[in-house]
Protein backbone atom coordinates (compact mmCIF):
# COMPACT_ATOMS: atom_id res chain seq x y z
CA UNK A 1 0.00 0.00 0.00
CA UNK A 2 1.37 3.39 -1.02
CA UNK A 3 1.76 6.33 1.35
CA UNK A 4 -1.02 8.22 -0.44
CA UNK A 5 -3.44 5.29 -0.06
CA UNK A 6 -2.56 4.95 3.63
CA UNK A 7 -3.20 8.64 4.25
CA UNK A 8 -6.49 8.45 2.35
CA UNK A 9 -7.70 5.47 4.39
CA UNK A 10 -6.68 7.22 7.62
CA UNK A 11 -8.62 10.35 6.65
CA UNK A 12 -11.67 8.26 5.70
CA UNK A 13 -11.62 6.48 9.08
CA UNK A 14 -11.23 9.77 10.91
CA UNK A 15 -14.10 11.32 8.93
CA UNK A 16 -16.35 8.31 9.51
CA UNK A 17 -15.68 8.32 13.24
CA UNK A 18 -16.29 12.06 13.37
CA UNK A 19 -19.66 11.59 11.70
CA UNK A 20 -20.65 8.74 13.98
CA UNK A 21 -19.42 10.37 17.21
CA UNK A 22 -22.58 12.45 17.95
CA UNK A 23 -24.69 9.29 17.77
CA UNK A 24 -22.55 7.14 20.07
CA UNK A 25 -23.88 8.65 23.29
CA UNK A 26 -27.62 8.45 22.57
CA UNK A 27 -27.25 4.99 21.04
CA UNK A 28 -25.30 3.74 24.08
CA UNK A 29 -27.94 5.11 26.46
CA UNK A 30 -30.77 3.58 24.44
CA UNK A 31 -28.92 0.26 24.33
CA UNK A 32 -28.57 0.21 28.13
CA UNK A 33 -32.27 1.03 28.54
CA UNK A 34 -33.22 -1.65 26.01
CA UNK A 35 -31.11 -4.34 27.69
CA UNK A 36 -32.29 -3.77 31.24
CA UNK A 37 -35.81 -2.96 30.05
CA UNK A 38 -36.07 -6.33 28.37
CA UNK A 39 -34.71 -8.11 31.45
CA UNK A 40 -36.78 -6.24 34.03
CA UNK A 41 -39.69 -4.62 32.17
CA UNK A 42 -41.98 -4.20 35.16
CA UNK A 43 -39.45 -2.59 37.46
CA UNK A 44 -36.73 -0.95 35.39
CA UNK A 45 -39.14 0.67 32.93
CA UNK A 46 -41.54 1.87 35.61
CA UNK A 47 -42.04 5.66 35.75
CA UNK A 48 -40.92 5.67 39.38
CA UNK A 49 -37.60 4.10 38.49
CA UNK A 50 -36.91 6.10 35.34
CA UNK A 51 -37.91 9.47 36.79
CA UNK A 52 -37.23 9.21 40.52
CA UNK A 53 -34.40 6.71 40.74
CA UNK A 54 -32.53 7.88 37.65
CA UNK A 55 -33.36 11.44 36.57
CA UNK A 56 -33.97 12.94 40.00
CA UNK A 57 -31.03 11.23 41.64
CA UNK A 58 -28.70 12.34 38.87
CA UNK A 59 -29.43 16.02 39.49
CA UNK A 60 -26.80 16.47 42.22
CA UNK A 61 -23.94 14.88 40.28
CA UNK A 62 -25.19 16.55 37.11
CA UNK A 63 -24.67 19.99 38.62
CA UNK A 64 -21.19 19.12 39.86
CA UNK A 65 -20.27 17.50 36.54
CA UNK A 66 -21.43 20.58 34.64
CA UNK A 67 -19.16 22.69 36.84
CA UNK A 68 -16.32 20.19 36.45
CA UNK A 69 -16.66 20.59 32.68
CA UNK A 70 -15.58 24.23 32.97
CA UNK A 71 -12.34 23.29 34.72
CA UNK A 72 -11.59 20.53 32.25
CA UNK A 73 -12.21 22.92 29.35
CA UNK A 74 -9.16 24.94 30.51
CA UNK A 75 -7.12 21.75 30.73
CA UNK A 76 -7.33 21.05 34.48
CA UNK A 77 -9.53 19.02 36.81
CA UNK A 78 -10.79 19.59 40.33
CA UNK A 79 -10.44 16.76 42.84
CA UNK A 80 -11.78 18.93 45.67
CA UNK A 81 -15.43 19.10 44.57
CA UNK A 82 -16.57 16.39 47.00
CA UNK A 83 -14.84 17.90 50.02
CA UNK A 84 -15.93 21.42 49.11
CA UNK A 85 -19.54 20.30 48.67
CA UNK A 86 -19.41 18.69 52.11
CA UNK A 87 -17.96 21.83 53.71
CA UNK A 88 -20.56 24.10 52.10
CA UNK A 89 -23.36 21.74 53.11
CA UNK A 90 -22.24 21.39 56.72
CA UNK A 91 -21.85 25.18 56.99
CA UNK A 92 -25.39 25.81 55.77
CA UNK A 93 -26.80 22.98 57.88
CA UNK A 94 -25.09 24.39 60.97
CA UNK A 95 -26.74 27.74 60.42
CA UNK A 96 -30.18 26.23 59.89
CA UNK A 97 -30.05 23.98 62.95
CA UNK A 98 -28.61 26.76 65.12
CA UNK A 99 -31.48 29.01 64.10
CA UNK A 100 -33.97 26.39 65.24
CA UNK A 101 -32.43 25.86 68.68
CA UNK A 102 -33.57 29.20 70.07
CA UNK A 103 -37.18 28.47 69.23
CA UNK A 104 -37.37 31.02 66.45
CA UNK A 105 -39.37 29.64 63.54
CA UNK A 106 -37.59 29.41 60.22
CA UNK A 107 -38.52 32.08 57.72
CA UNK A 108 -37.47 32.62 54.10
CA UNK A 109 -35.09 35.28 55.38
CA UNK A 110 -33.44 32.79 57.75
CA UNK A 111 -33.00 30.13 55.09
CA UNK A 112 -31.78 32.34 52.26
CA UNK A 113 -28.70 33.71 54.09
CA UNK A 114 -27.67 30.19 55.08
CA UNK A 115 -27.92 29.00 51.47
CA UNK A 116 -26.06 32.05 50.17
CA UNK A 117 -23.28 31.53 52.69
CA UNK A 118 -23.03 27.90 51.60
CA UNK A 119 -22.65 29.02 47.99
CA UNK A 120 -20.12 31.64 49.10
CA UNK A 121 -18.09 28.87 50.75
CA UNK A 122 -18.03 27.10 47.40
CA UNK A 123 -17.04 30.28 45.59
CA UNK A 124 -14.18 31.09 47.97
CA UNK A 125 -13.01 27.49 48.11
CA UNK A 126 -12.99 27.19 44.32
CA UNK A 127 -11.18 30.51 43.99
CA UNK A 128 -8.55 29.36 46.50
CA UNK A 129 -7.89 26.18 44.53
CA UNK A 130 -7.75 28.21 41.35
CA UNK A 131 -5.29 30.66 42.89
CA UNK A 132 -2.97 27.84 43.94
CA UNK A 133 -3.06 26.34 40.46
CA UNK A 134 -2.99 29.53 38.39
CA UNK A 135 -0.86 32.01 40.32
CA UNK A 136 1.21 29.88 42.70
CA UNK A 137 1.89 27.27 40.03
CA UNK A 138 0.94 24.15 41.99
CA UNK A 139 -0.14 21.26 39.79
CA UNK A 140 -3.91 20.90 39.72
CA UNK A 141 -3.66 17.29 40.89
CA UNK A 142 -1.62 18.24 43.97
CA UNK A 143 -3.46 21.47 44.77
CA UNK A 144 -7.00 20.12 44.52
CA UNK A 145 -6.13 16.83 46.21
CA UNK A 146 -4.67 18.75 49.14
CA UNK A 147 -7.64 21.13 49.26
CA UNK A 148 -10.00 18.15 49.19
CA UNK A 149 -8.48 17.00 52.47
CA UNK A 150 -8.70 20.51 53.94
CA UNK A 151 -12.35 20.98 52.98
CA UNK A 152 -13.34 17.51 54.17
CA UNK A 153 -11.66 18.08 57.53
CA UNK A 154 -13.41 21.42 57.91
CA UNK A 155 -16.71 19.76 57.06
CA UNK A 156 -16.19 17.12 59.75
CA UNK A 157 -15.25 19.85 62.21
CA UNK A 158 -18.31 21.96 61.39
CA UNK A 159 -20.64 18.98 61.79
CA UNK A 160 -18.75 17.40 64.70
CA UNK A 161 -18.23 14.37 62.50
CA UNK A 162 -21.92 13.46 62.54
CA UNK A 163 -24.76 13.78 60.04
CA UNK A 164 -27.05 16.74 60.69
CA UNK A 165 -30.62 15.48 60.66
CA UNK A 166 -33.96 17.25 60.64
CA UNK A 167 -33.09 20.27 58.52
CA UNK A 168 -35.86 22.82 58.19
CA UNK A 169 -38.62 21.45 56.03
CA UNK A 170 -40.08 24.71 54.80
CA UNK A 171 -38.32 26.78 52.14
CA UNK A 172 -35.25 24.55 52.07
CA UNK A 173 -36.29 20.93 51.83
CA UNK A 174 -39.64 21.60 50.20
CA UNK A 175 -38.01 23.39 47.28
CA UNK A 176 -35.87 20.35 46.48
CA UNK A 177 -38.73 17.91 46.98
CA UNK A 178 -41.34 19.96 45.15
CA UNK A 179 -42.37 19.93 41.50
CA UNK A 180 -42.94 22.58 38.87
CA UNK A 181 -44.78 22.02 35.58
CA UNK A 182 -44.95 18.32 36.36
CA UNK A 183 -41.19 17.96 36.76
CA UNK A 184 -39.13 17.68 39.94
CA UNK A 185 -37.51 20.91 41.06
CA UNK A 186 -34.21 19.03 41.38
CA UNK A 187 -34.26 18.36 37.66
CA UNK A 188 -35.20 21.96 36.89
CA UNK A 189 -32.33 23.28 39.01
CA UNK A 190 -29.87 20.98 37.25
CA UNK A 191 -31.17 21.98 33.81
CA UNK A 192 -31.02 25.69 34.64
CA UNK A 193 -27.47 25.43 35.98
CA UNK A 194 -26.42 23.32 32.99
CA UNK A 195 -27.96 25.87 30.62
CA UNK A 196 -26.00 28.65 32.32
CA UNK A 197 -22.75 26.69 31.97
CA UNK A 198 -23.54 25.91 28.33
CA UNK A 199 -24.21 29.59 27.64
CA UNK A 200 -20.94 30.62 29.28
CA UNK A 201 -18.87 28.06 27.39
CA UNK A 202 -20.51 28.29 23.97
CA UNK A 203 -21.97 31.76 23.69
CA UNK A 204 -19.63 34.17 25.50
CA UNK A 205 -16.10 35.51 24.94
CA UNK A 206 -15.17 34.04 28.33
CA UNK A 207 -16.06 30.57 27.11
CA UNK A 208 -14.06 31.01 23.92
CA UNK A 209 -11.08 32.12 25.97
CA UNK A 210 -11.47 29.06 28.19
CA UNK A 211 -11.38 26.73 25.18
CA UNK A 212 -8.36 28.63 23.87
CA UNK A 213 -6.52 28.20 27.17
CA UNK A 214 -7.34 24.50 27.27
CA UNK A 215 -6.37 23.98 23.64
CA UNK A 216 -3.02 25.75 23.69
CA UNK A 217 -2.11 27.79 26.78
CA UNK A 218 1.02 29.31 25.24
CA UNK A 219 -0.78 30.43 22.10
CA UNK A 220 -3.61 31.83 24.21
CA UNK A 221 -1.14 33.79 26.33
CA UNK A 222 0.64 35.21 23.29
CA UNK A 223 -2.72 36.26 21.86
CA UNK A 224 -3.30 38.47 24.90
CA UNK A 225 -5.52 36.20 27.02
CA UNK A 226 -4.90 36.36 30.76
CA UNK A 227 -4.57 32.59 31.13
CA UNK A 228 -4.03 32.72 34.88
CA UNK A 229 -7.23 34.66 35.49
CA UNK A 230 -9.22 32.44 33.12
CA UNK A 231 -8.10 29.29 34.94
CA UNK A 232 -8.91 30.82 38.31
CA UNK A 233 -12.40 31.79 37.10
CA UNK A 234 -12.95 28.21 35.93
CA UNK A 235 -12.10 26.82 39.37
CA UNK A 236 -14.32 29.44 41.02
CA UNK A 237 -17.30 28.43 38.88
CA UNK A 238 -16.59 24.79 39.72
CA UNK A 239 -16.58 25.60 43.44
CA UNK A 240 -20.01 27.24 43.21
CA UNK A 241 -21.34 24.22 41.32
CA UNK A 242 -19.93 21.82 43.92
CA UNK A 243 -21.60 23.78 46.71
CA UNK A 244 -24.92 23.91 44.85
CA UNK A 245 -24.85 20.17 44.20
CA UNK A 246 -24.14 19.47 47.87
CA UNK A 247 -26.85 21.85 49.09
CA UNK A 248 -29.43 20.36 46.75
CA UNK A 249 -28.55 16.88 47.94
CA UNK A 250 -28.88 17.80 51.60
CA UNK A 251 -32.16 19.63 50.96
CA UNK A 252 -33.55 16.59 49.18
CA UNK A 253 -32.81 14.27 52.11
CA UNK A 254 -33.26 16.89 54.87
CA UNK A 255 -29.86 15.70 56.10
CA UNK A 256 -26.34 17.06 55.80
CA UNK A 257 -24.04 14.06 55.60
CA UNK A 258 -20.35 14.69 54.94
CA UNK A 259 -19.86 11.28 53.34
CA UNK A 260 -22.74 11.75 50.88
CA UNK A 261 -20.67 14.01 48.63
CA UNK A 262 -17.65 11.72 48.34
CA UNK A 263 -18.72 10.21 44.97
CA UNK A 264 -18.98 13.68 43.39
CA UNK A 265 -15.33 13.84 42.35
CA UNK A 266 -15.03 10.52 40.53
CA UNK A 267 -18.51 10.58 39.02
CA UNK A 268 -18.19 14.14 37.74
CA UNK A 269 -14.82 13.54 36.08
CA UNK A 270 -16.02 10.24 34.59
CA UNK A 271 -19.10 11.97 33.15
CA UNK A 272 -16.97 14.67 31.50
CA UNK A 273 -14.66 12.07 29.97
CA UNK A 274 -17.61 10.11 28.61
CA UNK A 275 -19.02 13.33 27.18
CA UNK A 276 -15.65 14.07 25.57
CA UNK A 277 -15.73 10.68 23.86
CA UNK A 278 -19.21 11.34 22.48
CA UNK A 279 -19.06 14.89 21.16
CA UNK A 280 -16.77 17.59 19.80
CA UNK A 281 -13.77 15.56 18.82
CA UNK A 282 -12.73 14.69 22.33
CA UNK A 283 -13.14 18.13 23.88
CA UNK A 284 -15.04 18.77 27.14
CA UNK A 285 -18.57 19.93 26.37
CA UNK A 286 -21.71 20.44 28.39
CA UNK A 287 -24.23 18.38 26.36
CA UNK A 288 -21.89 15.39 26.40
CA UNK A 289 -21.33 15.74 30.15
CA UNK A 290 -25.05 15.70 30.96
CA UNK A 291 -25.58 12.71 28.69
CA UNK A 292 -22.61 11.03 30.35
CA UNK A 293 -24.08 11.56 33.81
CA UNK A 294 -27.42 10.09 32.78
CA UNK A 295 -25.76 7.15 31.04
CA UNK A 296 -23.65 6.31 34.09
CA UNK A 297 -26.62 6.54 36.44
CA UNK A 298 -28.79 4.42 34.13
CA UNK A 299 -26.11 1.73 34.03
CA UNK A 300 -25.71 1.78 37.81
CA UNK A 301 -29.46 1.63 38.28
CA UNK A 302 -29.83 -1.28 35.89
CA UNK A 303 -27.05 -3.24 37.57
CA UNK A 304 -28.85 -2.82 40.89
CA UNK A 305 -31.63 -5.04 39.56
CA UNK A 306 -29.21 -7.86 38.88
CA UNK A 307 -27.70 -10.32 41.31
CA UNK A 308 -24.18 -9.11 40.54
CA UNK A 309 -22.08 -8.33 43.59
CA UNK A 310 -21.88 -4.62 44.48
CA UNK A 311 -18.09 -4.62 44.12
CA UNK A 312 -18.33 -6.19 40.68
CA UNK A 313 -20.93 -3.59 39.72
CA UNK A 314 -18.42 -0.87 40.48
CA UNK A 315 -15.82 -2.72 38.44
CA UNK A 316 -18.22 -2.99 35.50
CA UNK A 317 -19.03 0.72 35.67
CA UNK A 318 -15.35 1.60 35.76
CA UNK A 319 -14.63 -0.66 32.81
CA UNK A 320 -17.42 0.98 30.81
CA UNK A 321 -15.90 4.41 31.48
CA UNK A 322 -12.49 3.21 30.26
CA UNK A 323 -13.96 1.59 27.15
CA UNK A 324 -15.99 4.72 26.39
CA UNK A 325 -12.95 7.00 26.32
CA UNK A 326 -10.71 4.67 24.29
CA UNK A 327 -12.01 5.80 20.85
CA UNK A 328 -11.43 9.44 21.76
CA UNK A 329 -7.90 8.68 22.97
CA UNK A 330 -7.09 6.72 19.81
CA UNK A 331 -8.46 9.54 17.69
CA UNK A 332 -6.16 12.07 19.38
CA UNK A 333 -3.18 9.74 18.91
CA UNK A 334 -3.92 9.42 15.20
CA UNK A 335 -4.25 13.18 14.82
CA UNK A 336 -0.89 13.76 16.49
CA UNK A 337 0.90 11.49 13.99
C-alpha positions, 0 to 999 in steps of 0.5 A, spaced: 500 500 500 502 506 497 503 512 502 497 516 499 493 510 499 494 509 507 493 517 508 487 516 504 484 510 508 486 514 515 482 520 513 476 516 511 476 512 518 477 519 521 471 522 517 467 516 519 468 516 526 467 524 526 460 523 523 458 517 527 461 520 534 454 524 535 450 518 535 454 514 540 452 517 546 444 516 545 445 509 542 449 507 548 444 510 552 438 507 548 442 500 548 442 500 556 435 502 557 433 496 552 437 491 555 435 492 562 428 494 560 427 487 556 430 483 562 426 487 568 420 490 564 416 491 570 421 494 574 426 498 570 421 501 565 416 503 571 415 511 571 418 511 578 424 508 576 426 512 570 424 518 573 425 518 581 431 513 581 434 515 575 433 522 573 432 525 579 437 522 583 442 524 577 441 532 578 446 532 584 452 529 580 449 533 574 450 539 577 457 538 579 459 534 573 457 541 569 461 545 573 467 540 572 466 541 565 468 548 565 475 546 569 476 541 564 475 545 558 481 549 561 485 543 561 485 542 568 480 538 573 478 539 580 479 533 585 476 537 591 469 538 589 466 532 594 470 535 600 468 542 598 460 540 597 461 537 604 464 543 607 458 548 604 453 543 606 455 542 613 456 550 613 449 551 611 446 545 615 449 548 621 446 555 620 439 552 619 439 547 625 442 553 630 437 558 628 432 552 630 435 551 637 432 558 640 425 556 638 425 562 632 421 559 627 424 558 620 422 564 615 425 565 608 429 570 610 433 565 615 433 560 610 436 564 604 442 567 608 444 560 610 444 558 602 447 564 600 453 563 605 453 555 603 454 558 595 459 563 598 463 557 601 463 554 594 465 560 591 471 562 595 473 554 596 474 554 588 477 561 587 482 558 592 484 552 589 484 556 582 489 561 585 494 555 587 493 552 580 494 559 576 498 564 580 502 559 585 503 554 580 501 548 583 499 542 579 492 541 579 492 534 581 496 536 587 493 542 589 486 540 589 487 533 592 490 537 598 484 542 598 479 536 598 483 534 604 482 541 607 475 541 605 473 535 608 476 536 615 473 542 615 466 539 614 467 534 619 469 539 624 463 543 622 458 537 623 462 534 629 463 528 625 456 526 625 450 527 620 445 533 621 438 530 621 432 534 621 433 540 617 428 545 616 422 542 612 419 549 609 423 553 604 429 549 604 427 541 603 420 543 600 423 546 594 428 540 592 422 535 593 417 539 590 415 539 582 414 545 577 410 544 571 410 536 572 417 535 573 421 535 579 424 541 582 431 538 582 431 536 575 429 543 573 435 546 578 440 541 574 437 543 567 437 551 569 445 550 571 447 546 565 444 551 561 448 557 564 454 553 563 452 551 556 451 559 555 458 561 558 462 556 554 458 556 547 456 563 547 460 568 551 467 571 549 469 568 556 467 561 554 471 562 547 477 564 551 477 558 556 477 553 550 483 557 547 486 556 554 485 549 554 487 547 547 493 551 547 495 555 553 502 558 550 498 560 544 492 563 548 497 567 552 501 570 546 494 572 543 493 576 549 488 572 554 490 572 561 490 565 562 491 565 569 485 569 570 481 564 566 483 558 569 482 561 576 475 563 574 474 556 571 475 553 578 471 558 582 465 556 577 466 549 579 466 551 586 459 554 586 457 548 582 460 543 587 456 547 593 450 547 589 450 540 588 451 538 595 446 543 598 441 540 593 442 533 595 442 535 603 435 539 601 432 533 598 434 528 604 433 533 609 440 531 612 447 534 611 451 528 611 459 529 609 460 522 606 454 523 601 458 528 597 464 523 596 462 520 589 462 527 586 469 527 584 469 521 581 462 521 578 463 528 575 470 527 572 467 520 569 461 523 566 466 529 563 470 524 559 464 520 557 461 526 554 468 528 551 468 521 547 461 522 544 461 529 542 466 535 539 472 531 537 474 529 544 473 536 547 469 537 554 462 539 552 456 540 556 451 536 552 456 530 552 457 531 560 449 531 561 448 525 557 454 522 560 451 523 567 445 520 565 448 514 562 452 512 568 446 513 572 442 508 568 447 503 568 448 503 575 441 503 576 440 497 571 445 493 575 442 494 581 436 489 579 441 484 577 444 479 582 451 481 581 455 483 587 456 490 588 463 490 588 463 487 581 458 492 579 463 498 580 468 494 576 463 494 570 461 501 571 469 503 571 470 498 565 465 501 561 468 508 562 475 506 560 472 503 554 468 509 552 474 513 552 478 509 548 475 511 541 477 518 543 484 517 545 485 513 539 483 519 535 487 524 538 493 519 537 492 518 530 491 526 529 498 527 532 501 522 527 
